[in-house]
Amino acid sequence: MSNPTPPGPDDETLFDQVGPALSRLRRRSPTGRRDLTRNLVLNVVADAPGEMTVGGIAAEMGVTQPVASRTVAACIADGLLRRAASQADGRRTVLELTEAGEAERRRLACEQRDTFERITAAWDPDERRQFAHYLVRYSQDSANWSTRRHNAT
């Protein structure tokens, strides 16, 4: 349902708080920094509509290629990712999740769900469901926006 009136000062203040709120959510992840970064990489590879390279991970995460390379190397060393030849161009190296990588994604998703449920335990069930719906929608729309923006350049 859309509101036909433009946002007022209270809405402006609320909207200004969105970015810092998202940053706080990321900082307060129940997992350590290493798990957070690893989870990001595993999800980027799993969510890719096609083949994913180290350069693609760097672009998706907004980091430099060397940072992405180090993170990918750590995931490979931990047995979560493997390098493979591209099916489209055998000269290119792409990344694939291993069984252990998929299991780690599931473990981290369960941990994140548990944290979500604990944080929102006192919420009305409809508010909790609505917030989860909007959070997932925001994430999907963000990915679509990012793809359109990347393709426009």
Secondary structure, 3 states (H helix, E strand, C coil): CCCCCCCCHHHHHHHHCHHHHHHHHHHCCCCCHHHHHHHHHHHHHHHCCCCECHHHHHHHHCCCHHHHHHHHHHHHHCCCEEEEECCCCCCCEEEEECHHHHHHHHHHHHHHHHHHHHHCCCCCHHHHHHHHHHHHHHHHHHHHHHHHHHHHC
